[in-house]
Amino acid sequence: MSEEIRNVDHTEETTESFRDRIATVDEKVKRNWVYAHKPKGRFYNIRSVVSWGFFALFFILPFIKINGRPLFLFNIPEAKFIIFGKIFWPQDFVIFGLTMVIFIVFIVLFTAAFGRLFCGWVCPQTIFMEMLFRKVEYLIEGDAPKQKILNNGPWTTSKTTKKIIKHVVFYLLSFIIANFFLSYIIGMDELKKIITEPVSQHVVGFVTILIFSFVFYAVYAFFREQACTVVCPYGRLQSVLLDPNSMLVAYDYKRGEPVENIKRTKLPKLLQVIVLIVSSV
């Protein structure tokens, strides 16, 4: 009897071992590369429209000024912050800190009610990855099956050309994003000086742009979805921000395991659907 109990416990431990590690890393700490299929449908089209609005805001806001001041500026080196044209100095951090606390409480309540809606629709990491870099990858290498065949195949002229083009485009996009990202820190006027004036006069600024470009390139070309599961604090806190009533699109282990094969019969499709639903309950 005790031997049977030990066998059952070992089986449960084995089947639930996936909970001990992230899905993108196997037992040998080797990367499990995710080949995302090209999505389509009404909601994906809506997400695309939302992403266009995000891109427009990201690239336009640095040029907007109010009373000669940028609309948003987060100059950390000088401890100078401008929000909607109003300057905030370190002595104003009480107001800034209170605003951040209110914002965090809002995030907690929003997550408990709507789940990871922010992550999928307006998170900058998701929008840049899925709505820009991923689409470029689809355009150059094709959908997920074609990408998998390409990566597992030999290094031919076609494969080498596609890889070079993809990574060059990825770095150029990362370089553009890095420039605009830096404009939110030092301002668009200072960024224009770095771009137009000799590099020798702005060595620090030029090196900063290159560093930001490399970081963005590394994230979107290699690190990808692991930024959400490993680095992002909001993603790490999802387990404590959600409750049983939160909206969540995820695999239900309790209902989905063990997986059993159901033999297809010549029953009507409606009856087959009913059988599948009953068997999964």
Secondary structure, DSSP 8 states (H G I E B T S, - for coil): -HHHHHHHHHHHHHHTGGGGS-TTB-TTS-B---------SHHHHHHHHHHHHHHHHHHHGGG-EETTEESEEEETTTTEEEETTEEE-GGGHHHHHHHHHHHHHHHHHHHHHH-SHHHHHT-HHHHHIIIIIHHHHHHHH-SHHHHHHHHHS---HHHHHHHHHHHHHHHHHHHHHHHHHHHHHH-HHHHHHHHHS-GGG-HHHHHHHHHHHHHHHHIIIIITTHIIIII-HHHHTHHHH--TTS------HHHH-S-------S--HHHHHHHHHHHH-
